Amino acid sequence: MFNGEIVNNVLVGGLGIVQADLDCKGHVESITCRAVIMMDSGETIHFKYTHNMVEEPCLSPGDRVKVELLSNLKAVVYRF
């Protein structure tokens, strides 16, 4: 599970596939990345998130994910 925010104001939740994971910066225990997710609806989401690489590797191209929208452009992404 990844907590973060949608940075391109596309507010479509649901299922999608990670196309890219870009701009990863930081320390292995607190790295910030921007995932590009193509939603099944055809919309593209840019999702900025910070995570611990030891506990959960970065999202990778081809990963199937579920995007759950929260308030104020916040979102949770689940990899499965």
C-alpha positions as CSV (number, residue, x, y, z in Angstrom):
1,M,0.0,0.0,0.0
2,F,1.3,3.4,-1.0
3,N,0.0,6.7,0.4
4,G,0.5,9.8,-1.7
5,E,-1.2,12.5,-3.8
6,I,-2.4,12.9,-7.4
7,V,-0.3,15.6,-9.0
8,N,-2.1,16.1,-12.3
9,N,-5.7,16.8,-11.1
10,V,-7.1,13.7,-12.7
11,L,-9.7,12.4,-10.2
12,V,-10.4,8.9,-11.5
13,G,-10.1,6.0,-9.1
14,G,-10.3,2.3,-9.9
15,L,-7.9,-0.2,-11.5
16,G,-4.9,0.5,-13.7
17,I,-1.4,-0.5,-14.8
18,V,1.8,1.3,-13.8
19,Q,3.5,2.7,-17.0
20,A,6.6,4.3,-15.3
21,D,8.1,5.2,-11.9
22,L,10.1,8.4,-12.2
23,D,12.0,11.0,-10.3
24,C,12.9,8.7,-7.3
25,K,14.9,10.7,-4.8
26,G,15.8,10.3,-1.2
27,H,17.2,7.7,1.2
28,V,16.3,4.0,1.0
29,E,14.1,4.3,4.0
30,S,12.3,7.4,2.7
31,I,12.3,7.7,-1.0
32,T,9.9,9.9,-3.0
33,C,8.8,8.8,-6.5
34,R,6.2,9.7,-9.2
35,A,4.3,6.8,-10.7
36,V,2.5,7.2,-14.0
37,I,-0.6,5.0,-14.0
38,M,-2.8,4.2,-17.0
39,M,-6.3,3.6,-15.6
40,D,-8.6,1.1,-17.2
41,S,-10.8,4.0,-18.0
42,G,-8.1,5.5,-20.3
43,E,-7.1,8.3,-17.9
44,T,-3.5,8.8,-16.9
45,I,-2.7,9.5,-13.2
46,H,0.5,10.9,-11.9
47,F,0.9,9.7,-8.3
48,K,3.6,11.1,-6.0
49,Y,4.4,9.0,-3.0
50,T,7.0,8.4,-0.4
51,H,7.9,5.0,0.9
52,N,10.4,2.8,2.6
53,M,12.3,0.6,0.0
54,V,13.2,-1.9,2.7
55,E,9.5,-2.6,3.4
56,E,8.0,-2.0,-0.1
57,P,9.9,-1.7,-3.4
58,C,8.9,1.1,-5.8
59,L,6.0,0.6,-8.1
60,S,7.2,-0.9,-11.4
61,P,6.0,-0.8,-15.0
62,G,3.5,-3.5,-15.5
63,D,2.3,-3.6,-11.9
64,R,-1.5,-4.0,-11.7
65,V,-2.8,-1.5,-9.1
66,K,-6.0,-0.2,-7.5
67,V,-6.2,3.6,-6.9
68,E,-8.4,4.7,-4.1
69,L,-9.1,8.5,-4.0
70,L,-9.3,10.4,-0.8
71,S,-9.9,14.1,-0.2
72,N,-7.7,17.0,-1.3
73,L,-6.0,15.0,-4.1
74,K,-4.7,12.4,-1.7
75,A,-4.8,8.8,-2.7
76,V,-3.9,5.3,-1.7
77,V,-2.5,2.8,-4.3
78,Y,-2.6,-0.9,-3.7
79,R,-0.4,-3.2,-5.8
80,F,-1.7,-6.7,-6.5
